[in-house]
Amino acid sequence: MINSIKFSEWLLWQATLQYAALVPLSLVCLWALWRMRADPRALFILAIPVCWLTPLAFAGAFVDRTAQEAKTADWVGWVALTALTAQFAWSIWAVARLKGLRWLASAAVLVNAPIGLLSAAVTGMASSGDWI
């Protein structure tokens, strides 16, 4: 029997390369929070991690407790694909539209892009039950 919270935490551990990717992500988020005092539009940059956190939360919430292996509902893979597309679109929008914050938006995109790809891959493997 698989616990939902432990499964979500394990997926996050996998998607962030054993939490190593959280260090640069934290630095970019702190930079965005610091910049928010001068420009409140920096809040839009902090929404990029939501795109890769959402599928991990869904995978943990809808884990298949009857399966012997770590597996979640089949449709969660589509949530991961949709979130990856949303992250791509939001990243383009942030870099293109946030004049004066482009360096910060670019840094956020560069830090979040590999985590988003790994999150989608891990969630896709969890929805299919086929692990590499």
N, CA and C atoms as a LAMMPS dump frame, in Angstrom:
ITEM: TIMESTEP
0
ITEM: NUMBER OF ATOMS
396
ITEM: BOX BOUNDS ff ff ff
-5.0000000000000000e+02 5.0000000000000000e+02
-5.0000000000000000e+02 5.0000000000000000e+02
-5.0000000000000000e+02 5.0000000000000000e+02
ITEM: ATOMS id mol type element x y z
1 1 1 N 0.84 -1.176 0
2 1 2 C 0 0 0
3 1 3 C 0.889 1.244 0
4 2 1 N 0.562 2.178 -0.858
5 2 2 C 1.391 3.36 -1.063
6 2 3 C 0.711 4.563 -0.416
7 3 1 N 1.476 5.335 0.352
8 3 2 C 0.977 6.538 0.987
9 3 3 C 1.049 7.703 -0.015
10 4 1 N -0.008 8.502 -0.111
11 4 2 C -0.071 9.592 -1.089
12 4 3 C 0.993 10.652 -0.849
13 5 1 N 1.19 11.048 0.384
14 5 2 C 2.144 12.12 0.68
15 5 3 C 3.569 11.64 0.442
16 6 1 N 3.878 10.435 0.856
17 6 2 C 5.225 9.905 0.617
18 6 3 C 5.49 9.733 -0.881
19 7 1 N 4.455 9.345 -1.631
20 7 2 C 4.612 9.182 -3.076
21 7 3 C 4.849 10.544 -3.738
22 8 1 N 4.11 11.575 -3.325
23 8 2 C 4.327 12.92 -3.871
24 8 3 C 5.722 13.417 -3.542
25 9 1 N 6.165 13.173 -2.319
26 9 2 C 7.501 13.608 -1.919
27 9 3 C 8.568 12.858 -2.71
28 10 1 N 8.354 11.576 -2.963
29 10 2 C 9.311 10.797 -3.746
30 10 3 C 9.365 11.292 -5.195
31 11 1 N 8.204 11.635 -5.759
32 11 2 C 8.185 12.183 -7.121
33 11 3 C 8.92 13.514 -7.18
34 12 1 N 8.723 14.364 -6.168
35 12 2 C 9.438 15.639 -6.113
36 12 3 C 10.932 15.404 -5.997
37 13 1 N 11.333 14.417 -5.197
38 13 2 C 12.743 14.077 -5.051
39 13 3 C 13.33 13.655 -6.391
40 14 1 N 12.576 12.863 -7.163
41 14 2 C 13.033 12.417 -8.474
42 14 3 C 13.104 13.582 -9.469
43 15 1 N 12.081 14.436 -9.476
44 15 2 C 12.01 15.513 -10.469
45 15 3 C 13.031 16.615 -10.229
46 16 1 N 13.479 16.771 -8.991
47 16 2 C 14.436 17.834 -8.69
48 16 3 C 15.856 17.303 -8.502
49 17 1 N 16.124 16.128 -9.054
50 17 2 C 17.46 15.522 -8.982
51 17 3 C 17.941 15.417 -7.538
52 18 1 N 17.161 14.724 -6.728
53 18 2 C 17.44 14.519 -5.311
54 18 3 C 17.563 15.856 -4.573
55 19 1 N 16.679 16.763 -4.886
56 19 2 C 16.571 18.098 -4.281
57 19 3 C 17.712 19.034 -4.649
58 20 1 N 18.671 18.621 -5.454
59 20 2 C 19.795 19.49 -5.81
60 20 3 C 19.339 20.696 -6.62
61 21 1 N 18.306 20.544 -7.429
62 21 2 C 17.831 21.65 -8.263
63 21 3 C 17.07 22.69 -7.455
64 22 1 N 16.734 22.396 -6.22
65 22 2 C 16.002 23.365 -5.412
66 22 3 C 16.884 24.519 -4.952
67 23 1 N 18.2 24.331 -4.94
68 23 2 C 19.103 25.405 -4.524
69 23 3 C 19.068 26.564 -5.522
70 24 1 N 19.322 26.343 -6.833
71 24 2 C 19.224 27.48 -7.753
72 24 3 C 17.795 28.004 -7.864
73 25 1 N 16.805 27.122 -7.738
74 25 2 C 15.418 27.574 -7.783
75 25 3 C 15.124 28.509 -6.613
76 26 1 N 15.611 28.176 -5.44
77 26 2 C 15.406 29.031 -4.273
78 26 3 C 16.082 30.387 -4.447
79 27 1 N 17.273 30.382 -5.026
80 27 2 C 17.976 31.651 -5.246
81 27 3 C 17.215 32.547 -6.222
82 28 1 N 16.685 31.967 -7.295
83 28 2 C 15.917 32.756 -8.265
84 28 3 C 14.631 33.272 -7.631
85 29 1 N 13.984 32.449 -6.826
86 29 2 C 12.753 32.891 -6.159
87 29 3 C 13.027 34.013 -5.16
88 30 1 N 14.141 33.904 -4.43
89 30 2 C 14.51 34.98 -3.509
90 30 3 C 14.826 36.269 -4.262
91 31 1 N 15.491 36.144 -5.42
92 31 2 C 15.78 37.303 -6.254
93 31 3 C 14.469 37.94 -6.714
94 32 1 N 13.501 37.119 -7.111
95 32 2 C 12.203 37.639 -7.552
96 32 3 C 11.471 38.326 -6.398
97 33 1 N 11.526 37.732 -5.215
98 33 2 C 10.882 38.369 -4.07
99 33 3 C 11.54 39.692 -3.719
100 34 1 N 12.857 39.753 -3.833
101 34 2 C 13.572 40.994 -3.564
102 34 3 C 13.202 42.066 -4.596
103 35 1 N 13.077 41.652 -5.859
104 35 2 C 12.712 42.591 -6.921
105 35 3 C 11.244 43.028 -6.833
106 36 1 N 10.408 42.235 -6.164
107 36 2 C 8.99 42.558 -6.076
108 36 3 C 8.748 43.848 -5.303
109 37 1 N 9.675 44.222 -4.434
110 37 2 C 9.509 45.491 -3.716
111 37 3 C 9.529 46.655 -4.697
112 38 1 N 10.389 46.577 -5.701
113 38 2 C 10.495 47.649 -6.681
114 38 3 C 9.512 47.478 -7.831
115 39 1 N 9.223 46.25 -8.199
116 39 2 C 8.348 45.979 -9.339
117 39 3 C 7.451 44.788 -9.021
118 40 1 N 6.162 45.019 -8.751
119 40 2 C 5.275 43.916 -8.376
120 40 3 C 5.032 42.9 -9.483
121 41 1 N 5.448 43.208 -10.704
122 41 2 C 5.275 42.245 -11.799
123 41 3 C 6.158 41.02 -11.632
124 42 1 N 7.134 41.079 -10.736
125 42 2 C 8.001 39.917 -10.489
126 42 3 C 7.217 38.749 -9.91
127 43 1 N 6.03 39.007 -9.403
128 43 2 C 5.18 37.934 -8.887
129 43 3 C 4.813 36.94 -9.99
130 44 1 N 4.693 37.413 -11.232
131 44 2 C 4.376 36.519 -12.353
132 44 3 C 5.461 35.471 -12.57
133 45 1 N 6.692 35.817 -12.242
134 45 2 C 7.799 34.875 -12.402
135 45 3 C 7.689 33.736 -11.401
136 46 1 N 7.156 34.032 -10.22
137 46 2 C 7.024 33.002 -9.188
138 46 3 C 5.943 31.988 -9.521
139 47 1 N 5.153 32.243 -10.555
140 47 2 C 4.11 31.298 -10.953
141 47 3 C 4.658 30.175 -11.84
142 48 1 N 5.869 30.302 -12.348
143 48 2 C 6.425 29.275 -13.225
144 48 3 C 6.568 27.923 -12.511
145 49 1 N 7.045 27.869 -11.256
146 49 2 C 7.146 26.556 -10.597
147 49 3 C 5.803 25.871 -10.356
148 50 1 N 4.73 26.623 -10.347
149 50 2 C 3.408 26.017 -10.158
150 50 3 C 3.114 25.03 -11.286
151 51 1 N 3.622 25.326 -12.474
152 51 2 C 3.37 24.455 -13.628
153 51 3 C 3.981 23.071 -13.45
154 52 1 N 5.115 22.962 -12.793
155 52 2 C 5.694 21.63 -12.614
156 52 3 C 5.356 21.016 -11.266
157 53 1 N 4.873 21.814 -10.324
158 53 2 C 4.442 21.246 -9.045
159 53 3 C 3.052 20.625 -9.121
160 54 1 N 2.193 21.163 -9.975
161 54 2 C 0.811 20.688 -10.077
162 54 3 C 0.717 19.206 -10.461
163 55 1 N 1.401 18.731 -11.513
164 55 2 C 1.29 17.308 -11.838
165 55 3 C 1.805 16.39 -10.739
166 56 1 N 2.834 16.829 -10.014
167 56 2 C 3.353 16.004 -8.924
168 56 3 C 2.321 15.874 -7.811
169 57 1 N 1.615 16.962 -7.527
170 57 2 C 0.567 16.91 -6.504
171 57 3 C -0.592 16.026 -6.952
172 58 1 N -0.982 16.142 -8.231
173 58 2 C -2.049 15.291 -8.754
174 58 3 C -1.635 13.817 -8.712
175 59 1 N -0.392 13.532 -9.053
176 59 2 C 0.07 12.139 -9.047
177 59 3 C 0.024 11.563 -7.641
178 60 1 N 0.384 12.366 -6.661
179 60 2 C 0.321 11.883 -5.291
180 60 3 C -1.1 11.74 -4.792
181 61 1 N -1.974 12.642 -5.206
182 61 2 C -3.36 12.604 -4.734
183 61 3 C -4.127 11.431 -5.333
184 62 1 N -3.801 11.054 -6.553
185 62 2 C -4.542 9.996 -7.24
186 62 3 C -3.701 8.739 -7.437
187 63 1 N -2.903 8.419 -6.433
188 63 2 C -2.076 7.22 -6.499
189 63 3 C -2.98 5.985 -6.421
190 64 1 N -2.612 4.966 -7.173
191 64 2 C -3.366 3.708 -7.198
192 64 3 C -2.877 2.84 -6.043
193 65 1 N -3.652 2.793 -4.992
194 65 2 C -3.246 2.068 -3.789
195 65 3 C -3.368 0.554 -3.937
196 66 1 N -4.052 0.104 -4.98
197 66 2 C -4.216 -1.341 -5.168
198 66 3 C -3.06 -1.952 -5.95
199 67 1 N -2.302 -1.123 -6.667
200 67 2 C -1.199 -1.629 -7.49
201 67 3 C 0 -1.986 -6.609
202 68 1 N 0.756 -2.959 -7.046
203 68 2 C 1.952 -3.364 -6.306
204 68 3 C 3.107 -2.391 -6.545
205 69 1 N 3.18 -1.834 -7.756
206 69 2 C 4.238 -0.884 -8.071
207 69 3 C 3.722 0.537 -7.863
208 70 1 N 4.638 1.486 -7.913
209 70 2 C 4.261 2.891 -7.766
210 70 3 C 3.56 3.347 -9.045
211 71 1 N 2.246 3.501 -8.978
212 71 2 C 1.46 3.889 -10.147
213 71 3 C 0.366 4.839 -9.708
214 72 1 N 0.035 5.76 -10.598
215 72 2 C -1.042 6.711 -10.354
216 72 3 C -2.093 6.556 -11.442
217 73 1 N -3.14 7.348 -11.381
218 73 2 C -4.209 7.267 -12.378
219 73 3 C -3.658 7.56 -13.781
220 74 1 N -4.228 6.919 -14.791
221 74 2 C -3.724 7.055 -16.162
222 74 3 C -3.824 8.485 -16.692
223 75 1 N -4.878 9.2 -16.329
224 75 2 C -5.096 10.536 -16.877
225 75 3 C -4.127 11.568 -16.322
226 76 1 N -3.374 11.248 -15.269
227 76 2 C -2.424 12.206 -14.687
228 76 3 C -1.291 12.508 -15.671
229 77 1 N -0.992 11.583 -16.563
230 77 2 C 0.002 11.851 -17.606
231 77 3 C -0.405 12.994 -18.512
232 78 1 N -1.694 13.099 -18.777
233 78 2 C -2.186 14.218 -19.595
234 78 3 C -2.111 15.53 -18.822
235 79 1 N -2.301 15.493 -17.529
236 79 2 C -2.136 16.686 -16.699
237 79 3 C -0.687 17.158 -16.773
238 80 1 N 0.247 16.214 -16.742
239 80 2 C 1.665 16.559 -16.829
240 80 3 C 1.999 17.196 -18.174
241 81 1 N 1.448 16.651 -19.243
242 81 2 C 1.688 17.217 -20.57
243 81 3 C 1.087 18.613 -20.706
244 82 1 N -0.107 18.795 -20.175
245 82 2 C -0.748 20.111 -20.205
246 82 3 C 0.044 21.117 -19.376
247 83 1 N 0.523 20.702 -18.217
248 83 2 C 1.313 21.593 -17.369
249 83 3 C 2.64 21.953 -18.023
250 84 1 N 3.243 21.007 -18.725
251 84 2 C 4.491 21.302 -19.426
252 84 3 C 4.259 22.324 -20.54
253 85 1 N 3.151 22.182 -21.261
254 85 2 C 2.788 23.154 -22.289
255 85 3 C 2.517 24.524 -21.674
256 86 1 N 1.819 24.542 -20.546
257 86 2 C 1.539 25.807 -19.861
258 86 3 C 2.82 26.464 -19.374
259 87 1 N 3.758 25.66 -18.877
260 87 2 C 5.03 26.215 -18.429
261 87 3 C 5.794 26.819 -19.605
262 88 1 N 5.784 26.155 -20.731
263 88 2 C 6.456 26.67 -21.924
264 88 3 C 5.842 28.001 -22.352
265 89 1 N 4.511 28.055 -22.416
266 89 2 C 3.827 29.287 -22.824
267 89 3 C 4.047 30.404 -21.805
268 90 1 N 3.946 30.081 -20.523
269 90 2 C 4.132 31.092 -19.481
270 90 3 C 5.563 31.62 -19.5
271 91 1 N 6.529 30.762 -19.76
272 91 2 C 7.925 31.185 -19.806
273 91 3 C 8.17 32.145 -20.959
274 92 1 N 7.621 31.829 -22.126
275 92 2 C 7.76 32.734 -23.273
276 92 3 C 7.11 34.072 -22.962
277 93 1 N 5.916 34.034 -22.371
278 93 2 C 5.209 35.264 -22.033
279 93 3 C 6.026 36.084 -21.042
280 94 1 N 6.595 35.449 -20.028
281 94 2 C 7.336 36.169 -18.993
282 94 3 C 8.569 36.856 -19.571
283 95 1 N 9.292 36.168 -20.421
284 95 2 C 10.502 36.771 -20.995
285 95 3 C 10.138 37.878 -21.987
286 96 1 N 9.079 37.681 -22.752
287 96 2 C 8.705 38.663 -23.771
288 96 3 C 8.043 39.906 -23.189
289 97 1 N 7.235 39.751 -22.16
290 97 2 C 6.404 40.857 -21.694
291 97 3 C 6.938 41.613 -20.486
292 98 1 N 7.805 41.019 -19.718
293 98 2 C 8.263 41.673 -18.492
294 98 3 C 9.526 42.484 -18.759
295 99 1 N 9.341 43.615 -19.406
296 99 2 C 10.48 44.498 -19.694
297 99 3 C 11.038 45.027 -18.38
298 100 1 N 12.331 45.059 -18.275
299 100 2 C 12.984 45.473 -17.052
300 100 3 C 13.25 44.305 -16.112
301 101 1 N 12.588 43.206 -16.335
302 101 2 C 12.791 42.005 -15.52
303 101 3 C 13.217 40.814 -16.373
304 102 1 N 13.718 41.089 -17.562
305 102 2 C 14.042 39.987 -18.476
306 102 3 C 15.16 39.106 -17.969
307 103 1 N 16.15 39.684 -17.284
308 103 2 C 17.235 38.862 -16.746
309 103 3 C 16.696 37.914 -15.693
310 104 1 N 15.825 38.43 -14.856
311 104 2 C 15.219 37.593 -13.821
312 104 3 C 14.309 36.538 -14.437
313 105 1 N 13.504 36.931 -15.423
314 105 2 C 12.616 35.967 -16.086
315 105 3 C 13.423 34.89 -16.812
316 106 1 N 14.504 35.294 -17.465
317 106 2 C 15.345 34.323 -18.17
318 106 3 C 16.003 33.345 -17.192
319 107 1 N 16.475 33.859 -16.066
320 107 2 C 17.071 32.98 -15.059
321 107 3 C 16.032 32.004 -14.51
322 108 1 N 14.82 32.497 -14.282
323 108 2 C 13.758 31.621 -13.777
324 108 3 C 13.404 30.547 -14.793
325 109 1 N 13.378 30.914 -16.063
326 109 2 C 13.063 29.938 -17.11
327 109 3 C 14.175 28.895 -17.202
328 110 1 N 15.429 29.327 -17.151
329 110 2 C 16.547 28.386 -17.246
330 110 3 C 16.599 27.43 -16.057
331 111 1 N 16.212 27.882 -14.893
332 111 2 C 16.217 27.011 -13.717
333 111 3 C 15.011 26.074 -13.729
334 112 1 N 13.854 26.574 -14.148
335 112 2 C 12.624 25.79 -14.092
336 112 3 C 12.442 24.834 -15.267
337 113 1 N 13.074 25.094 -16.403
338 113 2 C 12.87 24.249 -17.586
339 113 3 C 13.282 22.793 -17.361
340 114 1 N 14.486 22.507 -16.865
341 114 2 C 14.817 21.091 -16.668
342 114 3 C 13.978 20.425 -15.581
343 115 1 N 13.608 21.19 -14.56
344 115 2 C 12.762 20.612 -13.511
345 115 3 C 11.388 20.293 -14.078
346 116 1 N 10.869 21.177 -14.936
347 116 2 C 9.573 20.924 -15.566
348 116 3 C 9.593 19.699 -16.456
349 117 1 N 10.668 19.538 -17.222
350 117 2 C 10.788 18.348 -18.076
351 117 3 C 10.883 17.073 -17.249
352 118 1 N 11.686 17.103 -16.201
353 118 2 C 11.807 15.926 -15.344
354 118 3 C 10.502 15.637 -14.604
355 119 1 N 9.8 16.676 -14.201
356 119 2 C 8.513 16.492 -13.531
357 119 3 C 7.512 15.813 -14.458
358 120 1 N 7.465 16.269 -15.709
359 120 2 C 6.557 15.649 -16.68
360 120 3 C 6.967 14.206 -16.963
361 121 1 N 8.261 13.954 -17.062
362 121 2 C 8.726 12.585 -17.328
363 121 3 C 8.414 11.648 -16.165
364 122 1 N 8.677 12.104 -14.945
365 122 2 C 8.417 11.273 -13.774
366 122 3 C 6.926 11.033 -13.607
367 123 1 N 6.124 12.065 -13.817
368 123 2 C 4.673 11.909 -13.699
369 123 3 C 4.138 11.014 -14.812
370 124 1 N 4.7 11.127 -15.999
371 124 2 C 4.294 10.239 -17.096
372 124 3 C 4.624 8.781 -16.794
373 125 1 N 5.813 8.552 -16.211
374 125 2 C 6.16 7.18 -15.843
375 125 3 C 5.262 6.671 -14.723
376 126 1 N 4.89 7.553 -13.817
377 126 2 C 4.005 7.149 -12.719
378 126 3 C 2.614 6.835 -13.223
379 127 1 N 2.158 7.543 -14.26
380 127 2 C 0.81 7.28 -14.776
381 127 3 C 0.756 6.005 -15.616
382 128 1 N 1.866 5.668 -16.257
383 128 2 C 1.875 4.447 -17.064
384 128 3 C 2.294 3.222 -16.257
385 129 1 N 3.049 3.458 -15.192
386 129 2 C 3.545 2.335 -14.397
387 129 3 C 4.833 1.754 -14.931
388 130 1 N 5.355 2.316 -16.022
389 130 2 C 6.619 1.858 -16.612
390 130 3 C 7.736 2.78 -16.156
391 131 1 N 8.639 2.267 -15.374
392 131 2 C 9.739 3.07 -14.844
393 131 3 C 11.026 2.712 -15.552
394 132 1 N 11.81 3.731 -15.842
395 132 2 C 13.109 3.531 -16.502
396 132 3 C 14.119 3.111 -15.467
